[in-house]
C-alpha cells in the first residue's frame, strides 16, 4: 500500500534520468514510444510524491519500469492481450457496461473489478482528479500515462498475484529478484532485477546522488561512454574514439579542468553539473 509522505522531491533532473536511460537501454536512439513511456512514469512518480502525498520510493519505480521494459520487449508500448480474452470470462462483454475487460497496458490489467480499482487510483495529470473513466472506456488503459499509473498502483497494491512491492522493497530491503513474484513467479527474475538496478542508478543520478561510472579514455566502450557522448552532443556509438577524446578535451578546457582527454571523477562531476544541473 502507499504511504503518505509530506516531504517533496527536490532537485530531480529529468534530463539526467532520460539521458542515462537512453544510453543504457536504447543505445542512444530512444524512439517516441520509449520516450513517452519514460515521461509517463516520471510524471506519475513526481506528481504522486510531490503533489498527491503518495510515497513511491526509488526502488518501486525502478522495479516497475524494469518490469515494463521486459514485458514489452523493450518497445515500451502498452499492449492488449492477444485474442482479447477469447474463451475467458473476462473476454465477454459485461452485461452492465457492454465493455470487455481483457488485458491492456504495460502490465496486463484484466477483469472489471481491477479496472474499477484502477479508476479509483489513476489521476488525470492535467486536472489531478480521479476522473479517468476506465470502466466505461477500458481502452484508456492503452494510453502511456494511464498504463504507467496502472502498473505503479497495481504492483504497489498486489492486483496481479497478491504480492506487492512493499513485500520485497522496503526502507531496509531491496530484493529485486523475488519482487518478480508480484507479476509472474520467478520467471526471468535475475534478468529483470538487473534492469531494475540500471533504473535505480539513473534515478539516483537524477536526484543528484551521483553514481559510479567508468573512467572514459580512448579505446573504452560501454554504456558510460554512450552517456558521455550524448552529454557532449556526439554520435552515441558507445566507443571512445578520437572524436570522444576531443570532445572531452574541449569540455575540460572550457571548464578550466586538466586537459588530458580522460573523463574521470572530476570531469564527470563537472559534466553532471553543466549538463544535468545536479
Secondary structure, DSSP 8 states (H G I E B T S, - for coil): --EE------S--HHHHHHHHHHHHSTT---HHHHHHHHHHHHHHHHIIIII-EE--HHHHHHHHHHHHHHTTT----EE-GGGGTTSGGGS--TTT------EETTTB-SHHHHHHHHHH---TTT-SS---TTT-GGGGGSHHHHHHHHHHHHHHTTTTS--GGGTB-SS-B-TTGGGGGTSTTTTHHHHHHHHHHHHHHHHHHTT-------B-TT-BSHHHHHHHHHHT----SB--HHHHHHHHHHHHHTT---SS-B-HHHHHHHIIIII--
